[in-house]
């Protein structure tokens, strides 16, 4: 007997709960050791127009696919005016894609997003974007069997087949590079850092590691430098105040002051780097819920992590070419080793960012994981 597939728009709280819980109820990641889901409470906030940053400039609808009356897949279709104004007014997006291993269900979901965007005059569809460039983007087509680091997510391996069979084509790949202690010629690199810092001292450039309290005071300048420094990077959109405030609030929970390093000249911050311990193995223990016994397991797992993720970095354009970025990276590695960490993930870096990729080669960094964004004409 043939199955009945029906895609319905989320219209109430009950359906939103079904949308959020679908990866669990559909069993998509059952026994998948690489899955570390975003906590359910965080998802609720992200989808709440009174809390989420996206709704200042974006419009979205949520859809669930039912196979014989049972939830089998989900997708969003959305537009984002800030992207349209800067890059392409004809582009629309799909995101938050999850689906059972059934190509008919997948087609129904993508057909729905496609029709929604066409109704709004869009001529192209890109995704998965959940919601924007500095949220979760793409699916992990490289290193799919490896658990990603904190704030990145793992997706079912058959999604690549579903997207390609539908006609979606690669738009760009975003890489995760891994720097490992045992592959570093640290004596040489440390000497390089020392020599550059001596030169910088003569030029009035100094490096500061601050306290947790001081980090809070620097939030505004971090946002300003990042927004300027990443101009020209793939699909870059400067953080809005609301988006950055929400992100920074989350980062403060796990940030270590020793891994927040600032470059200064004449009392002005000209560059920075932020790294955080990889909490994803700990988050996996929560399985989406903040039950007390799971929190205990998560905290224990977090203590065992030997990996950090360099998540934010930037140097003002007028100070580029002076090796400030090299010092920030090497300073981070030095402090991380002293804290007992053995690996550092640098991500996400678009394949179009040749300069950053080239710099990481000197650290013998491996592109061990990669996320692919897809695109198609409607």
C-alpha positions in Angstrom: 0.0 0.0 0.0 1.2 3.5 -0.8 1.8 5.9 2.0 0.0 9.2 2.5 2.3 12.2 2.9 0.9 15.6 4.0 2.8 18.7 4.8 1.2 21.1 7.3 2.1 24.6 8.4 2.8 25.0 12.2 -0.1 27.1 13.5 -0.1 26.6 17.3 2.0 25.7 20.3 1.2 22.0 20.1 2.5 21.9 16.5 5.6 23.9 17.4 6.3 21.3 20.1 6.0 18.6 17.4 8.4 20.6 15.2 11.0 21.0 17.9 10.7 17.4 19.0 10.7 15.8 15.6 14.4 14.6 15.6 13.6 12.6 18.7 10.1 11.4 17.9 11.1 10.3 14.3 14.2 8.5 15.7 16.4 10.2 13.1 19.5 10.2 15.4 18.8 7.0 17.4 22.1 5.5 18.3 24.0 8.2 16.4 27.1 9.0 18.6 27.8 12.2 16.6 24.6 13.9 17.5 24.6 16.7 20.1 21.2 18.5 19.9 20.6 22.1 20.7 18.8 22.1 24.1 15.0 22.2 23.7 14.7 25.4 25.8 17.1 27.2 23.5 15.1 26.1 20.4 12.0 27.5 22.0 13.6 30.8 22.6 15.1 30.9 19.0 11.6 30.4 17.5 9.9 32.9 19.9 9.4 36.3 18.1 9.6 38.0 21.5 13.0 36.6 22.2 14.7 35.6 18.9 16.8 38.2 17.0 15.8 36.9 13.6 12.3 38.4 13.7 13.6 42.0 13.6 14.3 41.5 9.9 13.0 38.1 8.9 9.8 36.3 8.0 9.4 32.6 8.5 6.9 29.8 8.4 7.4 26.3 9.9 6.2 23.1 8.3 5.9 19.5 9.4 5.6 16.5 7.0 3.3 13.7 8.2 3.6 10.2 6.8 0.4 8.2 7.4 -0.4 10.7 10.1 3.0 10.4 11.9 5.5 13.4 12.0 8.3 12.4 9.6 10.1 15.6 8.7 10.3 19.3 9.2 11.5 22.4 7.4 11.3 26.2 7.5 11.0 28.6 4.6 12.1 32.2 5.3 13.2 35.5 3.9 15.7 37.9 5.5 15.6 41.5 4.4 19.2 42.3 5.5 20.6 39.6 3.2 18.3 40.8 0.3 19.5 44.4 0.8 23.2 43.5 0.8 23.4 40.6 -1.6 20.4 39.4 -3.5 16.8 40.4 -3.4 15.7 37.3 -5.2 17.1 34.8 -2.7 15.0 32.9 -0.2 16.0 30.2 2.3 15.1 26.9 3.8 16.4 25.7 7.2 16.0 23.6 10.3 15.7 20.6 8.0 15.2 17.2 9.5 13.7 14.1 7.7 13.5 10.4 8.0 15.3 8.4 5.3 12.4 8.6 2.8 13.0 10.6 -0.4 9.2 11.1 -0.9 9.0 12.9 2.4 12.1 14.9 1.6 10.6 16.0 -1.7 7.4 17.1 -0.1 9.2 19.2 2.4 11.4 20.9 -0.2 8.5 21.4 -2.5 6.7 23.2 0.3 9.6 25.6 1.0 10.1 26.2 -2.7 6.4 27.0 -3.3 6.4 29.3 -0.2 9.3 31.3 -1.6 8.0 31.5 -5.1 4.7 32.9 -3.8 6.8 35.7 -2.3 8.6 36.5 -5.6 11.9 34.7 -4.9 13.7 33.2 -7.8 16.4 31.2 -5.9 16.5 29.0 -2.8 19.5 28.4 -0.5 20.0 26.3 2.5 19.9 24.9 5.0 20.3 28.3 6.7 19.0 28.1 10.3 18.5 31.2 10.3 21.4 33.2 9.1 25.2 33.1 8.3 26.3 33.0 11.9 23.7 30.4 13.0 23.8 26.8 11.9 24.3 26.6 8.1 24.8 23.7 5.8 25.0 19.9 6.5 28.2 18.1 7.5 29.1 16.3 4.3 32.8 16.0 5.4 33.6 14.2 8.6 29.9 13.3 9.1 30.8 10.6 11.6 32.6 13.1 13.9 30.8 15.0 16.6 31.1 18.7 15.8 32.3 21.3 18.3 30.2 23.6 20.4 27.5 25.6 18.5 27.9 23.4 15.4 25.5 20.5 14.7 25.5 17.1 13.1 23.0 15.9 10.5 21.9 12.6 9.1 24.3 11.3 6.4 21.6 10.7 3.9 20.6 14.4 3.7 23.3 14.9 1.1 21.6 12.3 -1.1 18.2 13.8 -0.5 19.3 17.3 -1.5 21.2 16.3 -4.5 18.5 14.0 -5.8 16.1 17.0 -5.5 18.3 19.1 -7.7 20.0 21.3 -5.2 23.6 22.1 -6.1 26.6 23.0 -3.9 26.8 26.8 -3.2 29.8 26.8 -0.9 31.6 24.6 1.7 32.5 25.8 5.2 35.4 24.1 6.8 36.4 23.2 10.4 40.2 23.1 10.9 41.8 21.2 13.7 45.1 22.2 15.3 46.6 19.5 17.4 49.4 19.8 20.0 51.4 16.9 18.7 51.6 18.3 15.1 53.0 21.6 16.2 56.6 22.6 16.2 55.9 24.6 19.3 59.5 25.6 20.1 59.8 27.3 16.7 56.3 28.8 16.7 56.8 30.2 20.3 60.0 31.8 19.2 58.2 33.4 16.2 55.5 34.7 18.5 58.1 36.2 20.9 60.0 37.9 18.1 56.8 39.4 16.7 55.6 40.6 20.1 59.0 42.3 20.7 58.5 44.2 17.4 55.0 45.0 18.3 56.1 46.4 21.6 58.3 48.9 19.8 55.3 49.8 17.7 53.2 50.4 20.8 51.1 47.2 20.4 50.5 45.1 23.5 48.4 42.0 24.2 46.0 41.7 27.1 44.4 38.8 28.8 41.6 40.1 31.0 39.3 38.9 33.8 35.8 37.6 33.4 34.5 41.0 34.6 36.6 42.9 32.1 35.3 40.7 29.2 31.8 42.0 29.8 33.0 45.6 29.5 34.6 44.7 26.1 31.5 43.2 24.5 30.7 46.3 22.5 34.1 46.7 21.0 34.3 43.0 20.1 31.1 43.3 18.1 32.3 46.5 16.4 35.6 44.9 15.4 34.1 41.7 14.2 31.5 43.4 12.1 34.3 45.5 10.4 37.0 42.8 10.2 34.8 40.2 8.5 33.5 42.5 5.8 33.9 40.8 2.5 33.8 37.3 4.0 31.3 34.8 2.4 27.7 36.0 3.1 28.8 38.2 6.0 26.1 40.3 7.7 27.2 42.5 10.6 25.7 41.4 13.9 22.7 43.4 15.0 22.7 44.5 18.7 20.1 41.9 19.6 21.8 39.0 17.8 25.1 39.8 19.4 23.7 40.3 22.8 22.0 36.9 22.7 25.2 35.2 21.4 27.4 36.9 24.0 25.1 35.9 26.8 25.5 32.3 25.8 29.3 32.5 25.3 29.8 34.0 28.8 28.6 30.7 30.3 31.6 28.8 29.0 34.3 31.4 28.2 37.6 31.3 30.0 39.4 34.6 30.4 42.7 33.1 29.5 41.3 32.3 26.1 40.0 35.8 25.5 43.0 37.9 24.2 43.0 41.5 23.0 45.5 43.5 21.0 45.7 47.1 22.0 47.4 50.2 20.7 47.4 53.6 22.5 44.6 52.2 24.8 42.4 51.3 21.9 41.4 47.7 21.1 42.5 46.8 17.6 42.1 43.1 17.5 40.8 40.1 19.6 40.4 36.4 19.7 37.9 34.3 21.7 38.1 30.6 22.2 35.8 28.4 24.3 36.0 24.8 25.6 34.2 22.3 23.5 31.0 21.5 25.4 29.3 19.4 22.8 30.2 16.0 24.3 28.7 17.4 27.5 25.6 18.8 25.8 25.1 15.4 24.2 24.6 14.0 27.7 21.7 16.4 28.2 19.9 15.0 25.2 18.0 18.3 24.9 16.8 18.5 28.5 18.2 20.2 31.6 17.3 17.5 34.1 19.5 17.7 37.2 21.0 14.2 36.8 21.9 15.0 33.2 23.4 18.3 34.2 25.7 16.5 36.6 26.8 14.1 33.8 27.3 17.1 31.4 29.5 19.0 33.9 31.6 15.9 34.4 32.0 15.5 30.7 32.9 19.1 30.3 35.8 18.7 32.7 37.2 16.0 30.5 37.3 18.0 27.3 40.7 18.5 25.7 39.4 20.6 22.8 38.7 24.3 22.4 36.9 26.1 19.6 38.2 29.5 18.3 34.8 31.0 17.7 35.4 34.8 17.2 38.4 36.7 15.9 39.0 40.0 14.2 41.7 42.6 13.5 40.8 46.1 12.3 41.7 46.5 8.6 44.1 49.4 9.2 46.2 47.1 11.4 46.3 44.1 9.1 49.6 42.9 7.6 51.4 43.3 10.9 51.1 39.7 12.1 48.6 40.6 14.9 46.4 37.7 13.9 49.3 35.3 14.1 50.2 36.5 17.6 46.6 36.2 18.7 46.4 32.6 17.4 49.8 31.6 18.9 49.0 33.3 22.2 45.8 31.3 22.4 47.6 28.0 21.6 50.2 28.8 24.4 47.5 29.5 27.0 45.4 26.5 25.9 48.3 24.1 26.3 49.0 25.6 29.8 45.4 24.9 30.7 45.7 21.3 29.6 44.0 21.5 26.2 45.4 19.5 23.3 43.3 20.4 20.3 41.8 23.6 18.8 39.0 23.8 16.3 39.0 26.9 14.1 35.6 27.2 12.4 33.7 27.9 10.4 35.9 29.1 7.5 34.4 29.5 4.0 36.4 27.8 1.2 36.5 31.2 -0.4 38.6 32.6 2.5 41.9 31.7 1.0 44.0 33.9 3.3 42.7 32.3 6.5 43.1 28.8 5.1 46.6 29.6 4.0 47.5 30.9 7.5 46.3 27.7 9.1 48.5 25.5 6.9 51.5 26.8 8.9 49.9 25.2 12.0 49.5 21.8 10.1 45.8 22.2 10.6 43.5 19.6 9.1 40.2 20.3 7.5 38.6 17.5 9.3 35.0 18.5 9.0 33.0 20.5 6.5 29.5 21.9 6.0 27.9 22.3 2.6 25.3 25.0 1.7 23.1 24.2 -1.3 21.3 26.4 -3.8 18.8 26.1 -6.7 16.8 28.2 -9.1 13.1 28.1 -8.4 
